[in-house]
Amino acid sequence: MAGLRCARWLQRRAVRRHDERHPSPGARLRGGINVVREAVIRKGWHRRGRLGAMLRRLDRHLP
């Protein structure tokens, strides 16, 4: 499972680098999603019971 998390993290990092070099409306949307994702992780909400389970499930379907 750890390998999958690493691959997902690397993919997101590659997409972020691409978006920085090629700005577009989709890139801005993904940037906003990343800002929210980072805030959720920083506040630890992804570890909170049902809320955390819902956020983790949602995260699997976001770019």
mmCIF file of the N, C-alpha and C atoms, coordinates in Angstrom:
data_MODEL
# 
_entry.id   MODEL 
# 
loop_
_atom_site.group_PDB 
_atom_site.id 
_atom_site.type_symbol 
_atom_site.label_atom_id 
_atom_site.label_alt_id 
_atom_site.label_comp_id 
_atom_site.label_asym_id 
_atom_site.label_entity_id 
_atom_site.label_seq_id 
_atom_site.pdbx_PDB_ins_code 
_atom_site.Cartn_x 
_atom_site.Cartn_y 
_atom_site.Cartn_z 
_atom_site.occupancy 
_atom_site.B_iso_or_equiv 
_atom_site.pdbx_formal_charge 
_atom_site.auth_seq_id 
_atom_site.auth_comp_id 
_atom_site.auth_asym_id 
_atom_site.auth_atom_id 
_atom_site.pdbx_PDB_model_num 
ATOM 1   N N  . MET A 1 1  ? 0.810   -1.189 0.000   1.00 0.00 ? 1  MET A N  1 
ATOM 2   C CA . MET A 1 1  ? 0.000   0.000  0.000   1.00 0.00 ? 1  MET A CA 1 
ATOM 3   C C  . MET A 1 1  ? 0.857   1.259  0.000   1.00 0.00 ? 1  MET A C  1 
ATOM 4   N N  . ALA A 1 2  ? 1.999   1.205  0.679   1.00 0.00 ? 2  ALA A N  1 
ATOM 5   C CA . ALA A 1 2  ? 2.873   2.373  0.729   1.00 0.00 ? 2  ALA A CA 1 
ATOM 6   C C  . ALA A 1 2  ? 3.378   2.737  -0.662  1.00 0.00 ? 2  ALA A C  1 
ATOM 7   N N  . GLY A 1 3  ? 3.641   1.729  -1.486  1.00 0.00 ? 3  GLY A N  1 
ATOM 8   C CA . GLY A 1 3  ? 4.093   2.008  -2.852  1.00 0.00 ? 3  GLY A CA 1 
ATOM 9   C C  . GLY A 1 3  ? 3.052   2.754  -3.659  1.00 0.00 ? 3  GLY A C  1 
ATOM 10  N N  . LEU A 1 4  ? 1.790   2.411  -3.453  1.00 0.00 ? 4  LEU A N  1 
ATOM 11  C CA . LEU A 1 4  ? 0.701   3.099  -4.143  1.00 0.00 ? 4  LEU A CA 1 
ATOM 12  C C  . LEU A 1 4  ? 0.615   4.549  -3.701  1.00 0.00 ? 4  LEU A C  1 
ATOM 13  N N  . ARG A 1 5  ? 0.764   4.805  -2.392  1.00 0.00 ? 5  ARG A N  1 
ATOM 14  C CA . ARG A 1 5  ? 0.727   6.188  -1.890  1.00 0.00 ? 5  ARG A CA 1 
ATOM 15  C C  . ARG A 1 5  ? 1.871   6.990  -2.478  1.00 0.00 ? 5  ARG A C  1 
ATOM 16  N N  . CYS A 1 6  ? 3.053   6.390  -2.572  1.00 0.00 ? 6  CYS A N  1 
ATOM 17  C CA . CYS A 1 6  ? 4.201   7.091  -3.147  1.00 0.00 ? 6  CYS A CA 1 
ATOM 18  C C  . CYS A 1 6  ? 3.960   7.412  -4.617  1.00 0.00 ? 6  CYS A C  1 
ATOM 19  N N  . ALA A 1 7  ? 3.402   6.462  -5.336  1.00 0.00 ? 7  ALA A N  1 
ATOM 20  C CA . ALA A 1 7  ? 3.123   6.679  -6.760  1.00 0.00 ? 7  ALA A CA 1 
ATOM 21  C C  . ALA A 1 7  ? 2.094   7.790  -6.933  1.00 0.00 ? 7  ALA A C  1 
ATOM 22  N N  . ARG A 1 8  ? 1.072   7.805  -6.092  1.00 0.00 ? 8  ARG A N  1 
ATOM 23  C CA . ARG A 1 8  ? 0.041   8.849  -6.172  1.00 0.00 ? 8  ARG A CA 1 
ATOM 24  C C  . ARG A 1 8  ? 0.653   10.206 -5.867  1.00 0.00 ? 8  ARG A C  1 
ATOM 25  N N  . TRP A 1 9  ? 1.529   10.279 -4.861  1.00 0.00 ? 9  TRP A N  1 
ATOM 26  C CA . TRP A 1 9  ? 2.190   11.531 -4.499  1.00 0.00 ? 9  TRP A CA 1 
ATOM 27  C C  . TRP A 1 9  ? 3.083   12.013 -5.648  1.00 0.00 ? 9  TRP A C  1 
ATOM 28  N N  . LEU A 1 10 ? 3.832   11.103 -6.242  1.00 0.00 ? 10 LEU A N  1 
ATOM 29  C CA . LEU A 1 10 ? 4.691   11.480 -7.365  1.00 0.00 ? 10 LEU A CA 1 
ATOM 30  C C  . LEU A 1 10 ? 3.875   11.974 -8.554  1.00 0.00 ? 10 LEU A C  1 
ATOM 31  N N  . GLN A 1 11 ? 2.750   11.331 -8.835  1.00 0.00 ? 11 GLN A N  1 
ATOM 32  C CA . GLN A 1 11 ? 1.900   11.764 -9.936  1.00 0.00 ? 11 GLN A CA 1 
ATOM 33  C C  . GLN A 1 11 ? 1.366   13.172 -9.683  1.00 0.00 ? 11 GLN A C  1 
ATOM 34  N N  . ARG A 1 12 ? 0.916   13.423 -8.459  1.00 0.00 ? 12 ARG A N  1 
ATOM 35  C CA . ARG A 1 12 ? 0.403   14.761 -8.139  1.00 0.00 ? 12 ARG A CA 1 
ATOM 36  C C  . ARG A 1 12 ? 1.502   15.806 -8.249  1.00 0.00 ? 12 ARG A C  1 
ATOM 37  N N  . ARG A 1 13 ? 2.685   15.454 -7.828  1.00 0.00 ? 13 ARG A N  1 
ATOM 38  C CA . ARG A 1 13 ? 3.812   16.391 -7.924  1.00 0.00 ? 13 ARG A CA 1 
ATOM 39  C C  . ARG A 1 13 ? 4.148   16.686 -9.381  1.00 0.00 ? 13 ARG A C  1 
ATOM 40  N N  . ALA A 1 14 ? 4.130   15.672 -10.231 1.00 0.00 ? 14 ALA A N  1 
ATOM 41  C CA . ALA A 1 14 ? 4.405   15.863 -11.656 1.00 0.00 ? 14 ALA A CA 1 
ATOM 42  C C  . ALA A 1 14 ? 3.341   16.746 -12.299 1.00 0.00 ? 14 ALA A C  1 
ATOM 43  N N  . VAL A 1 15 ? 2.088   16.530 -11.937 1.00 0.00 ? 15 VAL A N  1 
ATOM 44  C CA . VAL A 1 15 ? 0.998   17.348 -12.493 1.00 0.00 ? 15 VAL A CA 1 
ATOM 45  C C  . VAL A 1 15 ? 1.156   18.793 -12.027 1.00 0.00 ? 15 VAL A C  1 
ATOM 46  N N  . ARG A 1 16 ? 1.525   18.986 -10.762 1.00 0.00 ? 16 ARG A N  1 
ATOM 47  C CA . ARG A 1 16 ? 1.719   20.345 -10.245 1.00 0.00 ? 16 ARG A CA 1 
ATOM 48  C C  . ARG A 1 16 ? 2.826   21.068 -11.011 1.00 0.00 ? 16 ARG A C  1 
ATOM 49  N N  . ARG A 1 17 ? 3.923   20.364 -11.271 1.00 0.00 ? 17 ARG A N  1 
ATOM 50  C CA . ARG A 1 17 ? 5.027   20.976 -12.046 1.00 0.00 ? 17 ARG A CA 1 
ATOM 51  C C  . ARG A 1 17 ? 4.568   21.330 -13.454 1.00 0.00 ? 17 ARG A C  1 
ATOM 52  N N  . HIS A 1 18 ? 3.811   20.450 -14.081 1.00 0.00 ? 18 HIS A N  1 
ATOM 53  C CA . HIS A 1 18 ? 3.302   20.713 -15.426 1.00 0.00 ? 18 HIS A CA 1 
ATOM 54  C C  . HIS A 1 18 ? 2.379   21.932 -15.411 1.00 0.00 ? 18 HIS A C  1 
ATOM 55  N N  . ASP A 1 19 ? 1.501   22.000 -14.410 1.00 0.00 ? 19 ASP A N  1 
ATOM 56  C CA . ASP A 1 19 ? 0.575   23.123 -14.300 1.00 0.00 ? 19 ASP A CA 1 
ATOM 57  C C  . ASP A 1 19 ? 1.313   24.447 -14.110 1.00 0.00 ? 19 ASP A C  1 
ATOM 58  N N  . GLU A 1 20 ? 2.415   24.430 -13.371 1.00 0.00 ? 20 GLU A N  1 
ATOM 59  C CA . GLU A 1 20 ? 3.190   25.654 -13.168 1.00 0.00 ? 20 GLU A CA 1 
ATOM 60  C C  . GLU A 1 20 ? 3.754   26.165 -14.490 1.00 0.00 ? 20 GLU A C  1 
ATOM 61  N N  . ARG A 1 21 ? 4.125   25.254 -15.355 1.00 0.00 ? 21 ARG A N  1 
ATOM 62  C CA . ARG A 1 21 ? 4.730   25.635 -16.638 1.00 0.00 ? 21 ARG A CA 1 
ATOM 63  C C  . ARG A 1 21 ? 3.700   25.937 -17.723 1.00 0.00 ? 21 ARG A C  1 
ATOM 64  N N  . HIS A 1 22 ? 2.493   25.391 -17.575 1.00 0.00 ? 22 HIS A N  1 
ATOM 65  C CA . HIS A 1 22 ? 1.446   25.550 -18.586 1.00 0.00 ? 22 HIS A CA 1 
ATOM 66  C C  . HIS A 1 22 ? 0.136   25.963 -17.911 1.00 0.00 ? 22 HIS A C  1 
ATOM 67  N N  . PRO A 1 23 ? 0.022   27.234 -17.538 1.00 0.00 ? 23 PRO A N  1 
ATOM 68  C CA . PRO A 1 23 ? -1.183  27.676 -16.834 1.00 0.00 ? 23 PRO A CA 1 
ATOM 69  C C  . PRO A 1 23 ? -2.431  27.534 -17.719 1.00 0.00 ? 23 PRO A C  1 
ATOM 70  N N  . SER A 1 24 ? -3.533  27.152 -17.088 1.00 0.00 ? 24 SER A N  1 
ATOM 71  C CA . SER A 1 24 ? -4.814  26.996 -17.777 1.00 0.00 ? 24 SER A CA 1 
ATOM 72  C C  . SER A 1 24 ? -5.913  27.027 -16.718 1.00 0.00 ? 24 SER A C  1 
ATOM 73  N N  . PRO A 1 25 ? -7.166  27.109 -17.134 1.00 0.00 ? 25 PRO A N  1 
ATOM 74  C CA . PRO A 1 25 ? -8.247  27.061 -16.138 1.00 0.00 ? 25 PRO A CA 1 
ATOM 75  C C  . PRO A 1 25 ? -8.222  25.757 -15.322 1.00 0.00 ? 25 PRO A C  1 
ATOM 76  N N  . GLY A 1 26 ? -7.934  24.648 -15.962 1.00 0.00 ? 26 GLY A N  1 
ATOM 77  C CA . GLY A 1 26 ? -7.833  23.375 -15.242 1.00 0.00 ? 26 GLY A CA 1 
ATOM 78  C C  . GLY A 1 26 ? -6.697  23.376 -14.237 1.00 0.00 ? 26 GLY A C  1 
ATOM 79  N N  . ALA A 1 27 ? -5.592  24.001 -14.612 1.00 0.00 ? 27 ALA A N  1 
ATOM 80  C CA . ALA A 1 27 ? -4.446  24.088 -13.703 1.00 0.00 ? 27 ALA A CA 1 
ATOM 81  C C  . ALA A 1 27 ? -4.806  24.907 -12.471 1.00 0.00 ? 27 ALA A C  1 
ATOM 82  N N  . ARG A 1 28 ? -5.554  26.000 -12.661 1.00 0.00 ? 28 ARG A N  1 
ATOM 83  C CA . ARG A 1 28 ? -5.972  26.808 -11.510 1.00 0.00 ? 28 ARG A CA 1 
ATOM 84  C C  . ARG A 1 28 ? -6.928  26.023 -10.609 1.00 0.00 ? 28 ARG A C  1 
ATOM 85  N N  . LEU A 1 29 ? -7.810  25.249 -11.202 1.00 0.00 ? 29 LEU A N  1 
ATOM 86  C CA . LEU A 1 29 ? -8.724  24.418 -10.415 1.00 0.00 ? 29 LEU A CA 1 
ATOM 87  C C  . LEU A 1 29 ? -7.948  23.393 -9.596  1.00 0.00 ? 29 LEU A C  1 
ATOM 88  N N  . ARG A 1 30 ? -6.999  22.697 -10.236 1.00 0.00 ? 30 ARG A N  1 
ATOM 89  C CA . ARG A 1 30 ? -6.182  21.728 -9.511  1.00 0.00 ? 30 ARG A CA 1 
ATOM 90  C C  . ARG A 1 30 ? -5.369  22.404 -8.414  1.00 0.00 ? 30 ARG A C  1 
ATOM 91  N N  . GLY A 1 31 ? -4.886  23.630 -8.676  1.00 0.00 ? 31 GLY A N  1 
ATOM 92  C CA . GLY A 1 31 ? -4.152  24.372 -7.658  1.00 0.00 ? 31 GLY A CA 1 
ATOM 93  C C  . GLY A 1 31 ? -5.016  24.663 -6.445  1.00 0.00 ? 31 GLY A C  1 
ATOM 94  N N  . GLY A 1 32 ? -6.282  25.025 -6.687  1.00 0.00 ? 32 GLY A N  1 
ATOM 95  C CA . GLY A 1 32 ? -7.210  25.259 -5.583  1.00 0.00 ? 32 GLY A CA 1 
ATOM 96  C C  . GLY A 1 32 ? -7.474  23.998 -4.784  1.00 0.00 ? 32 GLY A C  1 
ATOM 97  N N  . ILE A 1 33 ? -7.624  22.882 -5.480  1.00 0.00 ? 33 ILE A N  1 
ATOM 98  C CA . ILE A 1 33 ? -7.825  21.597 -4.806  1.00 0.00 ? 33 ILE A CA 1 
ATOM 99  C C  . ILE A 1 33 ? -6.615  21.275 -3.943  1.00 0.00 ? 33 ILE A C  1 
ATOM 100 N N  . ASN A 1 34 ? -5.426  21.540 -4.458  1.00 0.00 ? 34 ASN A N  1 
ATOM 101 C CA . ASN A 1 34 ? -4.207  21.263 -3.688  1.00 0.00 ? 34 ASN A CA 1 
ATOM 102 C C  . ASN A 1 34 ? -4.117  22.130 -2.437  1.00 0.00 ? 34 ASN A C  1 
ATOM 103 N N  . VAL A 1 35 ? -4.542  23.383 -2.531  1.00 0.00 ? 35 VAL A N  1 
ATOM 104 C CA . VAL A 1 35 ? -4.522  24.267 -1.364  1.00 0.00 ? 35 VAL A CA 1 
ATOM 105 C C  . VAL A 1 35 ? -5.436  23.708 -0.279  1.00 0.00 ? 35 VAL A C  1 
ATOM 106 N N  . VAL A 1 36 ? -6.639  23.282 -0.671  1.00 0.00 ? 36 VAL A N  1 
ATOM 107 C CA . VAL A 1 36 ? -7.581  22.711 0.290   1.00 0.00 ? 36 VAL A CA 1 
ATOM 108 C C  . VAL A 1 36 ? -7.026  21.414 0.864   1.00 0.00 ? 36 VAL A C  1 
ATOM 109 N N  . ARG A 1 37 ? -6.456  20.545 0.000   1.00 0.00 ? 37 ARG A N  1 
ATOM 110 C CA . ARG A 1 37 ? -5.894  19.270 0.458   1.00 0.00 ? 37 ARG A CA 1 
ATOM 111 C C  . ARG A 1 37 ? -4.803  19.510 1.506   1.00 0.00 ? 37 ARG A C  1 
ATOM 112 N N  . GLU A 1 38 ? -3.911  20.474 1.244   1.00 0.00 ? 38 GLU A N  1 
ATOM 113 C CA . GLU A 1 38 ? -2.831  20.762 2.178   1.00 0.00 ? 38 GLU A CA 1 
ATOM 114 C C  . GLU A 1 38 ? -3.369  21.289 3.506   1.00 0.00 ? 38 GLU A C  1 
ATOM 115 N N  . ALA A 1 39 ? -4.434  22.104 3.467   1.00 0.00 ? 39 ALA A N  1 
ATOM 116 C CA . ALA A 1 39 ? -5.032  22.621 4.710   1.00 0.00 ? 39 ALA A CA 1 
ATOM 117 C C  . ALA A 1 39 ? -5.649  21.483 5.519   1.00 0.00 ? 39 ALA A C  1 
ATOM 118 N N  . VAL A 1 40 ? -6.337  20.564 4.855   1.00 0.00 ? 40 VAL A N  1 
ATOM 119 C CA . VAL A 1 40 ? -6.949  19.420 5.545   1.00 0.00 ? 40 VAL A CA 1 
ATOM 120 C C  . VAL A 1 40 ? -5.872  18.589 6.234   1.00 0.00 ? 40 VAL A C  1 
ATOM 121 N N  . ILE A 1 41 ? -4.779  18.345 5.543   1.00 0.00 ? 41 ILE A N  1 
ATOM 122 C CA . ILE A 1 41 ? -3.696  17.544 6.113   1.00 0.00 ? 41 ILE A CA 1 
ATOM 123 C C  . ILE A 1 41 ? -3.031  18.289 7.275   1.00 0.00 ? 41 ILE A C  1 
ATOM 124 N N  . ARG A 1 42 ? -2.786  19.582 7.083   1.00 0.00 ? 42 ARG A N  1 
ATOM 125 C CA . ARG A 1 42 ? -2.142  20.371 8.136   1.00 0.00 ? 42 ARG A CA 1 
ATOM 126 C C  . ARG A 1 42 ? -2.988  20.383 9.413   1.00 0.00 ? 42 ARG A C  1 
ATOM 127 N N  . LYS A 1 43 ? -4.306  20.452 9.272   1.00 0.00 ? 43 LYS A N  1 
ATOM 128 C CA . LYS A 1 43 ? -5.194  20.489 10.437  1.00 0.00 ? 43 LYS A CA 1 
ATOM 129 C C  . LYS A 1 43 ? -5.515  19.102 10.987  1.00 0.00 ? 43 LYS A C  1 
ATOM 130 N N  . GLY A 1 44 ? -5.116  18.056 10.260  1.00 0.00 ? 44 GLY A N  1 
ATOM 131 C CA . GLY A 1 44 ? -5.322  16.699 10.728  1.00 0.00 ? 44 GLY A CA 1 
ATOM 132 C C  . GLY A 1 44 ? -6.746  16.188 10.570  1.00 0.00 ? 44 GLY A C  1 
ATOM 133 N N  . TRP A 1 45 ? -7.552  16.860 9.754   1.00 0.00 ? 45 TRP A N  1 
ATOM 134 C CA . TRP A 1 45 ? -8.951  16.463 9.578   1.00 0.00 ? 45 TRP A CA 1 
ATOM 135 C C  . TRP A 1 45 ? -9.076  15.088 8.934   1.00 0.00 ? 45 TRP A C  1 
ATOM 136 N N  . HIS A 1 46 ? -8.079  14.686 8.163   1.00 0.00 ? 46 HIS A N  1 
ATOM 137 C CA . HIS A 1 46 ? -8.140  13.387 7.482   1.00 0.00 ? 46 HIS A CA 1 
ATOM 138 C C  . HIS A 1 46 ? -8.018  12.221 8.461   1.00 0.00 ? 46 HIS A C  1 
ATOM 139 N N  . ARG A 1 47 ? -7.751  12.501 9.717   1.00 0.00 ? 47 ARG A N  1 
ATOM 140 C CA . ARG A 1 47 ? -7.618  11.446 10.736  1.00 0.00 ? 47 ARG A CA 1 
ATOM 141 C C  . ARG A 1 47 ? -8.812  11.397 11.690  1.00 0.00 ? 47 ARG A C  1 
ATOM 142 N N  . ARG A 1 48 ? -9.866  12.139 11.405  1.00 0.00 ? 48 ARG A N  1 
ATOM 143 C CA . ARG A 1 48 ? -11.002 12.257 12.318  1.00 0.00 ? 48 ARG A CA 1 
ATOM 144 C C  . ARG A 1 48 ? -12.175 11.386 11.896  1.00 0.00 ? 48 ARG A C  1 
ATOM 145 N N  . GLY A 1 49 ? -12.354 10.290 12.523  1.00 0.00 ? 49 GLY A N  1 
ATOM 146 C CA . GLY A 1 49 ? -13.514 9.419  12.372  1.00 0.00 ? 49 GLY A CA 1 
ATOM 147 C C  . GLY A 1 49 ? -14.170 9.407  11.004  1.00 0.00 ? 49 GLY A C  1 
ATOM 148 N N  . ARG A 1 50 ? -15.479 9.643  11.009  1.00 0.00 ? 50 ARG A N  1 
ATOM 149 C CA . ARG A 1 50 ? -16.244 9.602  9.757   1.00 0.00 ? 50 ARG A CA 1 
ATOM 150 C C  . ARG A 1 50 ? -15.851 10.714 8.808   1.00 0.00 ? 50 ARG A C  1 
ATOM 151 N N  . LEU A 1 51 ? -15.572 11.901 9.344   1.00 0.00 ? 51 LEU A N  1 
ATOM 152 C CA . LEU A 1 51 ? -15.129 13.008 8.495   1.00 0.00 ? 51 LEU A CA 1 
ATOM 153 C C  . LEU A 1 51 ? -13.849 12.623 7.772   1.00 0.00 ? 51 LEU A C  1 
ATOM 154 N N  . GLY A 1 52 ? -12.906 12.055 8.489   1.00 0.00 ? 52 GLY A N  1 
ATOM 155 C CA . GLY A 1 52 ? -11.646 11.632 7.891   1.00 0.00 ? 52 GLY A CA 1 
ATOM 156 C C  . GLY A 1 52 ? -11.848 10.579 6.829   1.00 0.00 ? 52 GLY A C  1 
ATOM 157 N N  . ALA A 1 53 ? -12.713 9.613  7.113   1.00 0.00 ? 53 ALA A N  1 
ATOM 158 C CA . ALA A 1 53 ? -12.994 8.558  6.128   1.00 0.00 ? 53 ALA A CA 1 
ATOM 159 C C  . ALA A 1 53 ? -13.584 9.154  4.859   1.00 0.00 ? 53 ALA A C  1 
ATOM 160 N N  . MET A 1 54 ? -14.510 10.109 5.018   1.00 0.00 ? 54 MET A N  1 
ATOM 161 C CA . MET A 1 54 ? -15.118 10.752 3.858   1.00 0.00 ? 54 MET A CA 1 
ATOM 162 C C  . MET A 1 54 ? -14.074 11.549 3.058   1.00 0.00 ? 54 MET A C  1 
ATOM 163 N N  . LEU A 1 55 ? -13.217 12.285 3.767   1.00 0.00 ? 55 LEU A N  1 
ATOM 164 C CA . LEU A 1 55 ? -12.195 13.080 3.087   1.00 0.00 ? 55 LEU A CA 1 
ATOM 165 C C  . LEU A 1 55 ? -11.190 12.191 2.354   1.00 0.00 ? 55 LEU A C  1 
ATOM 166 N N  . ARG A 1 56 ? -10.788 11.081 2.961   1.00 0.00 ? 56 ARG A N  1 
ATOM 167 C CA . ARG A 1 56 ? -9.838  10.168 2.306   1.00 0.00 ? 56 ARG A CA 1 
ATOM 168 C C  . ARG A 1 56 ? -10.463 9.545  1.061   1.00 0.00 ? 56 ARG A C  1 
ATOM 169 N N  . ARG A 1 57 ? -11.738 9.191  1.175   1.00 0.00 ? 57 ARG A N  1 
ATOM 170 C CA . ARG A 1 57 ? -12.436 8.605  0.014   1.00 0.00 ? 57 ARG A CA 1 
ATOM 171 C C  . ARG A 1 57 ? -12.554 9.628  -1.111  1.00 0.00 ? 57 ARG A C  1 
ATOM 172 N N  . LEU A 1 58 ? -12.902 10.849 -0.773  1.00 0.00 ? 58 LEU A N  1 
ATOM 173 C CA . LEU A 1 58 ? -12.999 11.914 -1.766  1.00 0.00 ? 58 LEU A CA 1 
ATOM 174 C C  . LEU A 1 58 ? -11.648 12.159 -2.435  1.00 0.00 ? 58 LEU A C  1 
ATOM 175 N N  . ASP A 1 59 ? -10.590 12.122 -1.628  1.00 0.00 ? 59 ASP A N  1 
ATOM 176 C CA . ASP A 1 59 ? -9.241  12.388 -2.146  1.00 0.00 ? 59 ASP A CA 1 
ATOM 177 C C  . ASP A 1 59 ? -8.831  11.403 -3.230  1.00 0.00 ? 59 ASP A C  1 
ATOM 178 N N  . ARG A 1 60 ? -9.321  10.169 -3.146  1.00 0.00 ? 60 ARG A N  1 
ATOM 179 C CA . ARG A 1 60 ? -8.959  9.160  -4.156  1.00 0.00 ? 60 ARG A CA 1 
ATOM 180 C C  . ARG A 1 60 ? -9.501  9.514  -5.532  1.00 0.00 ? 60 ARG A C  1 
ATOM 181 N N  . HIS A 1 61 ? -10.535 10.359 -5.578  1.00 0.00 ? 61 HIS A N  1 
ATOM 182 C CA . HIS A 1 61 ? -11.177 10.678 -6.849  1.00 0.00 ? 61 HIS A CA 1 
ATOM 183 C C  . HIS A 1 61 ? -10.826 12.061 -7.380  1.00 0.00 ? 61 HIS A C  1 
ATOM 184 N N  . LEU A 1 62 ? -10.003 12.805 -6.652  1.00 0.00 ? 62 LEU A N  1 
ATOM 185 C CA . LEU A 1 62 ? -9.605  14.143 -7.083  1.00 0.00 ? 62 LEU A CA 1 
ATOM 186 C C  . LEU A 1 62 ? -8.274  14.067 -7.824  1.00 0.00 ? 62 LEU A C  1 
ATOM 187 N N  . PRO A 1 63 ? -8.045  15.049 -8.680  1.00 0.00 ? 63 PRO A N  1 
ATOM 188 C CA . PRO A 1 63 ? -6.766  15.056 -9.421  1.00 0.00 ? 63 PRO A CA 1 
ATOM 189 C C  . PRO A 1 63 ? -5.578  15.361 -8.526  1.00 0.00 ? 63 PRO A C  1 
# 
